[in-house]
Amino acid sequence: MSLLIIEGPRRSGKSHLSQIQEILPVFKFDFNTNFSLWNFGKQEDRIHWLGLGKEIMLHELDQSGYLPKLLVDRGILTNTVWGVFQKRITIQEARKDLENFVQRGFFKGAKIVLVSGGSLNERSKDIWDEDDKRVPEETYLFHMFSDILKDLGVDVINFTNDMDESSVARFKTIVKEF
C-alpha cells in the first residue's frame, strides 16, 4: 500500500526518470488523450475535477490494499498546480483540496518526490508546449504547494535532476529504498 509520486514542472525529467528505473511499475494517466477526446478547454474547471476524481480513486485503491507499490508519474500536486496555473481554481481551493487529502489519510504510506532542474532544449512534446515559457511560474507553484504538504506532515523530498548519470543513480536509489 504505497505510492511513490513523482511531481514537478514541465521539462524537469520526471517521465524520463520514471521510465528509466526498473524497480517499480509505473502508472501515468493519459491526460492528453482524455483531454483531447472530451474536447476540454484549458481553463475549464471540469478538468480539475476529472484530475481530482482520478487522484481520489487512485489513493482509495491504494489505501484499500488493491495496488502494489507503484511509481506514479504526476499526481495530486500536478492537478493542484495546474488547476491554479490555468486559472481553473483559486489558491484557496487548491489548498483545501490538499488539506482534504491529508484529512482522508490518502498520503499514508505515500511519498512525493518533487523533481526540479531540467532541460533548456526546445522540444515538441504535446498540446501544452506553449506553457513551457511559464516554467518559472509553474515551479514556484510546485514549491509553494509542496511546502504546504510538508507542513501538513506529508513525506515530500526535493530532488534536483542535473540530467546526468549521477541524477539517474540517485533517483534509482530513492526508488529502491522506497
N, CA and C of each residue as an Amber inpcrd file, in Angstrom:
protein
   534
   0.8300000  -1.1910000   0.0000000   0.0000000   0.0000000   0.0000000
   0.8690000   1.2480000   0.0000000   1.5110000   1.4800000  -1.1040000
   2.3770000   2.6560000  -1.1410000   2.4980000   3.2050000  -2.5470000
   2.4210000   4.5200000  -2.6280000   2.5990000   5.2190000  -3.8840000
   3.8210000   6.1180000  -3.7870000   4.7140000   5.9980000  -4.7520000
   5.8380000   6.9150000  -4.8940000   5.4460000   7.8440000  -6.0300000
   5.1130000   9.0870000  -5.6910000   4.5370000  10.0270000  -6.6500000
   5.6230000  10.9990000  -7.1040000   5.8730000  11.0020000  -8.4060000
   6.9070000  11.8530000  -8.9770000   6.2210000  13.1020000  -9.5230000
   6.6170000  14.2440000  -9.0050000   5.9900000  15.5190000  -9.3430000
   7.0490000  16.5180000  -9.7890000   6.5960000  17.5900000 -10.4080000
   7.4940000  18.6610000 -10.7890000   7.0370000  19.3240000 -12.0680000
   7.6470000  20.4460000 -12.3730000   7.2480000  21.2040000 -13.5600000
   7.6370000  20.4970000 -14.8580000   7.0650000  21.0070000 -15.9220000
   7.4220000  20.5050000 -17.2450000   8.9280000  20.6360000 -17.4600000
   9.4510000  19.7140000 -18.2170000  10.8580000  19.7220000 -18.6160000
  11.8270000  19.3980000 -17.4860000  11.3380000  18.8960000 -16.3620000
  12.2410000  18.5660000 -15.2600000  12.7790000  17.1400000 -15.3600000
  12.2610000  16.3510000 -16.2880000  12.7710000  14.9950000 -16.4770000
  12.0400000  13.9300000 -15.6810000  10.8510000  14.2410000 -15.1800000
  10.0780000  13.2840000 -14.3770000   9.8340000  11.9740000 -15.1220000
   9.2810000  12.0940000 -16.3140000   8.9260000  10.8900000 -17.0730000
  10.1600000  10.0850000 -17.4440000  11.2330000  10.7620000 -17.8260000
  12.4730000  10.0550000 -18.1600000  12.9750000   9.2660000 -16.9560000
  13.0300000   9.9150000 -15.8010000  13.4830000   9.2190000 -14.5950000
  12.5600000   8.0600000 -14.2480000  11.2670000   8.2720000 -14.3730000
  10.2970000   7.2220000 -14.0570000  10.4670000   6.0190000 -14.9690000
  10.6870000   6.2740000 -16.2470000  10.7820000   5.1990000 -17.2310000
  12.1130000   4.4680000 -17.1890000  13.1730000   5.1480000 -16.7660000
  14.4950000   4.5330000 -16.8060000  14.7160000   3.5770000 -15.6200000
  13.9600000   3.7750000 -14.5410000  14.0960000   2.8560000 -13.4050000
  13.3010000   1.5800000 -13.7140000  13.7690000   0.4540000 -13.1870000
  13.1120000  -0.8330000 -13.4540000  12.6670000  -1.5080000 -12.1650000
  12.5520000  -0.7430000 -11.1030000  12.2610000  -1.3140000  -9.7860000
  10.7650000  -1.4100000  -9.5400000  10.0320000  -0.3470000  -9.8380000
   8.5840000  -0.3010000  -9.5980000   7.8220000  -0.1560000 -10.9060000
   6.6240000  -0.7430000 -10.9630000   5.7720000  -0.4650000 -12.1250000
   5.3750000   1.0100000 -12.1120000   5.1620000   1.5790000 -13.2960000
   4.8610000   2.9990000 -13.4430000   3.4330000   3.1750000 -13.9460000
   2.7000000   4.0740000 -13.2870000   1.3780000   4.4670000 -13.7680000
   1.4440000   5.9290000 -14.1720000   1.0320000   6.2020000 -15.4060000
   0.9220000   7.5760000 -15.8790000  -0.4270000   7.7020000 -16.5750000
  -1.3030000   8.4820000 -15.9810000  -2.6270000   8.7300000 -16.5400000
  -2.4680000   9.4290000 -17.8860000  -3.1440000   8.9350000 -18.9070000
  -3.0270000   9.5020000 -20.2450000  -3.9110000  10.7460000 -20.3590000
  -3.4690000  11.7960000 -19.6870000  -4.2530000  13.0260000 -19.6070000
  -4.4790000  13.6490000 -20.9790000  -3.4250000  13.6980000 -21.8140000
  -3.5520000  14.3640000 -23.1050000  -4.6160000  13.7340000 -23.9930000
  -4.6640000  12.4130000 -24.0500000  -5.6780000  11.7440000 -24.8660000
  -7.0670000  12.0290000 -24.3320000  -7.2290000  11.9390000 -23.0270000
  -8.5450000  12.2070000 -22.4350000  -8.9490000  13.6630000 -22.6190000
  -7.9990000  14.5610000 -22.4550000  -8.2610000  15.9910000 -22.6480000
  -8.7780000  16.2460000 -24.0660000  -8.0950000  15.6750000 -25.0420000
  -8.4710000  15.8840000 -26.4450000  -9.7770000  15.1880000 -26.7910000
  -9.9410000  13.9600000 -26.3370000 -11.1320000  13.1760000 -26.6730000
 -12.4090000  13.8430000 -26.1650000 -12.3510000  14.3620000 -24.9520000
 -13.5330000  15.0190000 -24.3830000 -13.6010000  16.5020000 -24.7490000
 -12.6100000  16.9620000 -25.5060000 -12.6130000  18.3140000 -26.0350000
 -12.7300000  19.3840000 -24.9420000 -11.9220000  19.2260000 -23.9000000
 -11.8870000  20.2070000 -22.8210000 -11.2020000  21.4910000 -23.2870000
 -11.5320000  22.5980000 -22.6580000 -10.7800000  23.8330000 -22.8210000
  -9.7940000  23.9260000 -21.6710000  -8.6500000  24.5560000 -21.9070000
  -7.5810000  24.5760000 -20.8990000  -7.9980000  25.1730000 -19.5610000
  -8.9410000  26.0930000 -19.5670000  -9.3070000  26.7510000 -18.3150000
 -10.6210000  26.2470000 -17.7260000 -11.1590000  25.1720000 -18.2420000
 -12.4200000  24.6480000 -17.7110000 -12.1980000  23.9940000 -16.3460000
 -13.0440000  24.3420000 -15.3950000 -12.8800000  23.7570000 -14.0670000
 -13.1740000  22.2610000 -14.0580000 -13.9080000  21.7600000 -15.0380000
 -14.1990000  20.3200000 -15.0460000 -12.9340000  19.4890000 -15.2730000
 -11.8960000  20.0680000 -15.8660000 -10.6200000  19.3570000 -15.9840000
 -10.0400000  19.1240000 -14.5910000 -10.1380000  20.1370000 -13.7550000
  -9.6500000  19.9830000 -12.3860000 -10.3810000  18.8360000 -11.6910000
 -11.6880000  18.7880000 -11.8600000 -12.4820000  17.7560000 -11.1840000
 -12.2060000  16.3680000 -11.7500000 -11.9330000  16.2690000 -13.0560000
 -11.5370000  14.9890000 -13.6470000 -10.2540000  14.5000000 -12.9810000
  -9.2590000  15.3890000 -12.9060000  -7.9910000  15.0210000 -12.2910000
  -8.1260000  14.7040000 -10.8160000  -8.9190000  15.4810000 -10.1080000
  -9.1140000  15.2380000  -8.6830000  -9.8090000  13.8950000  -8.4530000
 -10.8080000  13.5990000  -9.2750000 -11.5010000  12.3090000  -9.1640000
 -10.5660000  11.1430000  -9.4000000  -9.6880000  11.2910000 -10.4040000
  -8.6950000  10.2420000 -10.6760000  -7.7750000  10.0660000  -9.4730000
  -7.3510000  11.1720000  -8.8940000  -6.4550000  11.1020000  -7.7330000
  -7.1420000  10.4590000  -6.5250000  -8.3820000  10.8420000  -6.2630000
  -9.1160000  10.2500000  -5.1340000  -9.2280000   8.7450000  -5.3180000
  -9.6250000   8.3130000  -6.5320000  -9.7720000   6.8780000  -6.7730000
  -8.4390000   6.1510000  -6.6210000  -7.3680000   6.7020000  -7.1830000
  -6.0560000   6.0720000  -7.0830000  -5.6570000   5.8910000  -5.6180000
  -5.8400000   6.9280000  -4.8210000  -5.4460000   6.8550000  -3.4110000
  -6.3810000   5.9490000  -2.6110000  -7.6590000   5.9270000  -2.9400000
  -8.5720000   4.9970000  -2.2580000  -8.2120000   3.5530000  -2.5850000
  -7.8950000   3.2650000  -3.8370000  -7.4590000   1.9220000  -4.2070000
  -6.1960000   1.5430000  -3.4510000  -5.2750000   2.4720000  -3.3320000
  -4.0360000   2.2250000  -2.6000000  -4.3230000   1.9570000  -1.1210000
  -5.1110000   2.8180000  -0.5010000  -5.3950000   2.6710000   0.9250000
  -6.1840000   1.3870000   1.2310000  -6.9550000   0.9140000   0.2520000
  -7.7270000  -0.3190000   0.4320000  -6.8990000  -1.5650000   0.1430000
  -5.6470000  -1.3840000  -0.2720000  -4.7600000  -2.5190000  -0.4830000
  -4.8780000  -3.1720000  -1.8520000  -5.5260000  -2.5360000  -2.7880000
  -5.7020000  -3.1230000  -4.1160000  -4.5310000  -2.8980000  -5.0560000
  -3.6020000  -2.0370000  -4.6730000  -2.4860000  -1.7160000  -5.5520000
  -1.1720000  -2.2110000  -4.9610000  -0.2600000  -2.6450000  -5.8370000
   1.0970000  -2.9430000  -5.3610000   1.8370000  -1.6260000  -5.1640000
   3.0600000  -1.7040000  -4.6620000   3.8890000  -0.4980000  -4.6690000
   3.9500000  -0.0260000  -6.1060000   3.7910000   1.2840000  -6.2750000
   3.6300000   1.8280000  -7.6070000   4.3030000   3.1890000  -7.6960000
   4.9870000   3.4340000  -8.8010000   5.5310000   4.7520000  -9.0690000
   4.5100000   5.4780000  -9.9490000   4.0840000   6.6580000  -9.5130000
   3.0710000   7.4340000 -10.2350000   3.7400000   8.6560000 -10.8430000
   3.6620000   8.7520000 -12.1690000   4.2320000   9.8850000 -12.9060000
   3.1700000  10.9740000 -12.9550000   3.2760000  11.9410000 -12.0760000
   2.3520000  13.0590000 -11.8460000   1.1410000  12.6060000 -11.0340000
   0.7760000  13.4620000 -10.0560000  -0.3310000  13.1260000  -9.1790000
  -1.0810000  14.3530000  -8.6990000  -1.4590000  14.3310000  -7.4250000
  -2.3080000  15.3640000  -6.8440000  -1.6460000  16.7430000  -6.9020000
  -0.3330000  16.8070000  -6.7430000   0.3290000  18.1200000  -6.8160000
   0.1980000  18.7170000  -8.2170000   0.3490000  17.8990000  -9.2370000
   0.1830000  18.3980000 -10.6030000  -1.2290000  18.9060000 -10.8190000
  -2.2160000  18.1440000 -10.3710000  -3.6010000  18.5820000 -10.5250000
  -3.8330000  19.9080000  -9.8020000  -3.2460000  20.0460000  -8.6330000
  -3.3780000  21.2670000  -7.8430000  -2.6820000  22.4430000  -8.5280000
  -1.4160000  22.2380000  -8.8840000  -0.6340000  23.3040000  -9.5230000
  -1.2900000  23.7480000 -10.8210000  -1.6460000  22.7960000 -11.6550000
  -2.2130000  23.1630000 -12.9470000  -3.6250000  23.7280000 -12.8150000
  -4.3250000  23.3680000 -11.7620000  -5.6150000  23.9990000 -11.5160000
  -5.4550000  25.4960000 -11.3180000  -4.4670000  25.8780000 -10.5280000
  -4.1920000  27.3020000 -10.2880000  -3.5090000  27.9180000 -11.5080000
  -2.5340000  27.2170000 -12.0660000  -1.7400000  27.6870000 -13.2060000
  -2.6200000  28.0640000 -14.4030000  -3.6650000  27.2690000 -14.6330000
  -4.5660000  27.5260000 -15.7620000  -5.8420000  28.2640000 -15.3400000
  -5.8690000  28.7250000 -14.0870000  -6.9950000  29.5140000 -13.5590000
  -8.3110000  28.7310000 -13.5310000  -8.1940000  27.4330000 -13.2330000
  -9.3870000  26.5880000 -13.0820000  -9.9330000  26.6750000 -11.6680000
  -9.0180000  26.8900000 -10.7100000  -9.3740000  27.0080000  -9.2960000
  -8.4930000  28.0940000  -8.6740000  -8.8800000  28.5170000  -7.4730000
  -8.0890000  29.5150000  -6.7450000  -7.0430000  28.8240000  -5.8780000
  -6.0990000  29.5980000  -5.3920000  -5.0970000  29.0620000  -4.4610000
  -5.7840000  28.5180000  -3.2130000  -6.8130000  29.2070000  -2.7370000
  -7.5260000  28.7520000  -1.5420000  -8.2240000  27.4080000  -1.7960000
  -8.8310000  27.2500000  -2.9590000  -9.4770000  25.9690000  -3.2950000
  -8.4320000  24.8580000  -3.4130000  -7.2940000  25.1840000  -3.9900000
  -6.2210000  24.2090000  -4.1400000  -5.7170000  23.7600000  -2.7720000
  -5.5200000  24.7100000  -1.8820000  -5.0670000  24.3680000  -0.5240000
  -6.0760000  23.4600000   0.1670000  -7.3610000  23.7470000  -0.0060000
  -8.4130000  22.9250000   0.6140000  -8.3870000  21.4980000   0.0550000
  -8.1410000  21.3530000  -1.2570000  -8.0100000  20.0090000  -1.8340000
  -6.9010000  19.2280000  -1.1270000  -5.7560000  19.8720000  -0.9440000
  -4.6270000  19.2010000  -0.2940000  -4.9460000  18.8670000   1.1620000
  -5.5770000  19.7950000   1.8650000  -5.9680000  19.5320000   3.2560000
  -6.9490000  18.3620000   3.3310000  -7.8810000  18.2890000   2.3790000
  -8.8310000  17.1790000   2.3560000  -8.1170000  15.8440000   2.1250000
  -7.1030000  15.8470000   1.2550000  -6.3340000  14.6280000   1.0190000
  -5.6470000  14.1650000   2.2940000  -5.0640000  15.1120000   3.0070000
  -4.4010000  14.7700000   4.2670000  -5.4370000  14.2700000   5.2700000
  -6.5540000  14.9510000   5.3880000  -7.6120000  14.5550000   6.3250000
  -8.1120000  13.1400000   6.0330000  -8.2300000  12.7860000   4.7670000
  -8.6860000  11.4500000   4.3890000  -7.6170000  10.3830000   4.6130000
  -6.3850000  10.7850000   4.9070000  -5.3010000   9.8250000   5.1120000
  -4.7220000   9.2790000   3.8200000  -4.9410000   9.9890000   2.7320000
  -4.5100000   9.4960000   1.4260000  -2.9950000   9.4450000   1.2570000
  -2.2560000  10.1560000   2.0770000  -0.8030000  10.1480000   1.9350000
  -0.1290000   9.1310000   2.8510000  -0.9160000   8.3760000   3.5930000
  -0.3590000   7.3450000   4.4680000   0.3640000   6.3090000   3.6160000
   1.6570000   6.1520000   3.8500000   2.4560000   5.2030000   3.0880000
   2.9230000   5.7250000   1.7450000   2.5670000   6.9520000   1.4200000
   2.9690000   7.5350000   0.1330000   4.1440000   8.4820000   0.3420000
   4.8830000   8.6930000  -0.7230000   5.9780000   9.6560000  -0.7040000
   5.9230000  10.4210000  -2.0140000   6.1800000  11.7240000  -1.9250000
   6.2420000  12.5680000  -3.1060000   7.6960000  12.9670000  -3.3390000
   8.1500000  12.8010000  -4.5690000   9.4740000  13.2730000  -4.9770000
   9.2390000  14.4540000  -5.9070000   9.6380000  15.6350000  -5.4590000
   9.4850000  16.8520000  -6.2520000  10.7710000  17.0740000  -7.0470000
  10.6790000  16.8700000  -8.3570000  11.8340000  16.9670000  -9.2460000
  11.9660000  18.4020000  -9.7500000  13.1680000  18.9270000  -9.6570000
  13.4540000  20.2410000 -10.2250000  14.7050000  20.1300000 -11.0750000
  15.0020000  21.1770000 -11.7830000  16.1040000  21.1400000 -12.7310000
  15.5100000  20.8790000 -14.0970000  16.3110000  20.4490000 -15.0130000
  15.7390000  20.0940000 -16.2940000  16.4820000  20.5990000 -17.4910000
  15.8350000  20.4130000 -18.6150000  16.4240000  20.6930000 -19.9080000
  15.9900000  22.0640000 -20.4260000  16.9130000  22.7510000 -21.0340000
  16.6120000  24.0240000 -21.6760000  16.3870000  23.8460000 -23.1770000
  16.5440000  22.6170000 -23.6640000  16.3900000  22.3500000 -25.0890000
  14.9390000  22.5240000 -25.5190000  14.7580000  23.0820000 -26.7090000
  13.4140000  23.1920000 -27.2840000  12.9190000  21.7850000 -27.5940000
  11.6150000  21.6200000 -27.5140000  11.0370000  20.3270000 -27.8470000
   9.6120000  20.5170000 -28.3140000   9.1250000  19.5000000 -28.9740000
   7.7280000  19.4650000 -29.3880000   7.1680000  18.1800000 -28.8110000
   6.4640000  18.3170000 -27.6720000   6.0250000  17.1260000 -26.9430000
   4.5180000  16.9330000 -27.0070000   3.7580000  17.9890000 -26.6840000
   2.3160000  17.8000000 -26.5690000   1.5770000  19.1310000 -26.6820000
   0.3020000  19.1110000 -26.4000000  -0.5390000  20.2980000 -26.5510000
  -0.2170000  21.3960000 -25.5340000   0.6240000  21.0970000 -24.5740000
   0.9600000  22.0530000 -23.5230000   2.2950000  22.7420000 -23.7690000
   2.9210000  22.4980000 -24.9290000   4.2550000  23.0560000 -25.2130000
   4.3140000  24.5660000 -25.0280000   3.2510000  25.2770000 -25.3590000
   3.2760000  26.7430000 -25.2300000   3.4320000  27.1850000 -23.7800000
   3.1110000  26.3000000 -22.8350000   3.2550000  26.6450000 -21.4180000
   4.6900000  26.4670000 -20.9180000   5.5740000  25.9180000 -21.7580000
   6.9760000  25.7740000 -21.3470000   7.6050000  27.1110000 -20.9840000
   7.1330000  28.1830000 -21.6110000   7.7020000  29.5040000 -21.3030000
   7.2870000  29.9770000 -19.9090000   6.3270000  29.2970000 -19.2940000
   5.8530000  29.6740000 -17.9590000   6.4020000  28.7490000 -16.8660000
   7.4490000  27.9850000 -17.1780000   8.0120000  27.0390000 -16.2080000
   8.3920000  27.7090000 -14.8870000   8.9600000  28.9240000 -14.8610000
   9.2660000  29.5310000 -13.5590000   8.0220000  29.7100000 -12.6760000
   6.9240000  30.1250000 -13.2700000   5.6700000  30.2660000 -12.5080000
   5.1780000  28.9050000 -12.0170000   5.2400000  27.9170000 -12.8980000
   4.8240000  26.5580000 -12.5310000   5.7110000  26.0200000 -11.4100000
   7.0050000  26.2410000 -11.5000000   7.9550000  25.7860000 -10.4780000
   7.6370000  26.4200000  -9.1310000   7.3640000  27.7130000  -9.1400000
   7.0010000  28.4110000  -7.9060000   5.7790000  27.7450000  -7.2630000
   4.7510000  27.4440000  -8.0570000   3.5330000  26.8250000  -7.5180000
   3.8190000  25.4260000  -6.9710000   4.6520000  24.6450000  -7.6470000
   5.0040000  23.3160000  -7.1360000   5.6700000  23.4260000  -5.7720000
   6.5880000  24.3700000  -5.6210000   7.2760000  24.5230000  -4.3370000
   6.3260000  25.0540000  -3.2560000   5.4770000  25.9800000  -3.6190000
   4.5300000  26.5190000  -2.6480000   3.6050000  25.4150000  -2.1210000
   3.0210000  24.6330000  -3.0280000   2.0790000  23.5950000  -2.5950000
   2.7920000  22.4130000  -1.9300000   4.0090000  22.0990000  -2.3560000
   4.7290000  21.0170000  -1.6720000   5.1230000  21.4450000  -0.2620000
   5.4250000  22.7310000  -0.0650000   5.7050000  23.2280000   1.2860000
   4.4610000  23.1290000   2.1730000   3.3070000  23.4030000   1.6050000
   2.0540000  23.2360000   2.3620000   1.9040000  21.7810000   2.7830000
   2.1590000  20.8490000   1.8480000   2.0550000  19.4270000   2.1910000
   3.0540000  19.0340000   3.2750000   4.2830000  19.5270000   3.1690000
   5.2870000  19.2370000   4.2020000   4.7980000  19.7270000   5.5620000
   4.2400000  20.9440000   5.5890000   3.7140000  21.4940000   6.8460000
   2.5660000  20.6540000   7.3940000   1.8570000  19.9520000   6.5080000
   0.7510000  19.0860000   6.9300000   1.2200000  17.6740000   7.2700000
   2.5380000  17.4590000   7.2150000   3.0990000  16.1720000   7.6170000
   3.2760000  15.1490000   6.5020000   3.1490000  15.5780000   5.2600000
   3.3110000  14.6570000   4.1320000   4.7990000  14.4930000   3.8200000
   5.1860000  13.2690000   3.4610000   6.5680000  12.9500000   3.1250000
   6.8660000  13.4450000   1.7100000   7.5160000  14.6010000   1.6220000
   7.8970000  15.2070000   0.3450000   9.4020000  15.4280000   0.3720000
  10.0810000  14.9320000  -0.6580000  11.5110000  15.1950000  -0.7520000
  11.7860000  15.9500000  -2.0550000  12.7630000  16.8180000  -2.0110000
  13.1790000  17.5700000  -3.1900000  14.3110000  16.8200000  -3.8690000
  14.2300000  16.7540000  -5.1890000  15.2310000  16.0540000  -5.9750000
  15.6540000  16.9460000  -7.1310000  16.9490000  17.2430000  -7.2180000
  17.4660000  18.0390000  -8.3230000  17.9430000  17.1030000  -9.4220000
  17.3540000  17.2710000 -10.6100000  17.7350000  16.4700000 -11.7630000
  18.7210000  17.2840000 -12.6000000  19.9720000  16.8470000 -12.5830000
  21.0090000  17.5150000 -13.3670000  21.1170000  16.9230000 -14.7690000
  20.1830000  16.0350000 -15.1090000  20.1380000  15.4080000 -16.4400000
  21.4450000  14.6740000 -16.7480000  21.9350000  13.9320000 -15.7590000
  23.1590000  13.1650000 -15.9570000  23.0230000  11.8000000 -15.2900000
  24.0350000  10.9850000 -15.4650000  24.0060000   9.6240000 -14.9090000
  23.9640000   9.6350000 -13.3810000  24.5810000  10.6270000 -12.7710000
  24.5430000  10.7410000 -11.3200000  23.1090000  10.9530000 -10.8310000
  22.3490000  11.7800000 -11.5410000  20.9500000  12.0100000 -11.1760000
  20.1360000  10.7270000 -11.3160000  20.3700000   9.9970000 -12.3860000
  19.6730000   8.7300000 -12.5990000  19.9900000   7.7660000 -11.4550000
  21.2480000   7.6690000 -11.0840000  21.6510000   6.7750000  -9.9960000
  21.0090000   7.1880000  -8.6740000  21.0180000   8.4920000  -8.3940000
  20.3920000   8.9640000  -7.1550000  18.8910000   8.6780000  -7.1520000
  18.2450000   8.8630000  -8.3010000  16.8120000   8.5930000  -8.4010000
  16.5240000   7.1020000  -8.1820000  17.3100000   6.2520000  -8.8020000
  17.1240000   4.8070000  -8.6320000  17.2960000   4.3940000  -7.1700000
  18.2030000   5.0530000  -6.4630000  18.3880000   4.7680000  -5.0400000
  17.1320000   5.1310000  -4.2580000  16.5290000   6.2730000  -4.5620000
  15.2920000   6.6730000  -3.8860000  14.2000000   5.6350000  -4.1260000
  14.0770000   5.1900000  -5.3700000  13.0440000   4.2060000  -5.7150000
  13.3290000   2.8870000  -4.9920000  14.5690000   2.4360000  -5.0010000
  14.9390000   1.1590000  -4.3580000  14.6600000   1.2130000  -2.8550000
  14.9500000   2.3500000  -2.2110000  14.7580000   2.4800000  -0.7670000
  13.3010000   2.6560000  -0.3760000  12.4450000   2.9540000  -1.3500000
  11.0220000   3.1280000  -1.0860000  10.4230000   1.7480000  -0.8510000
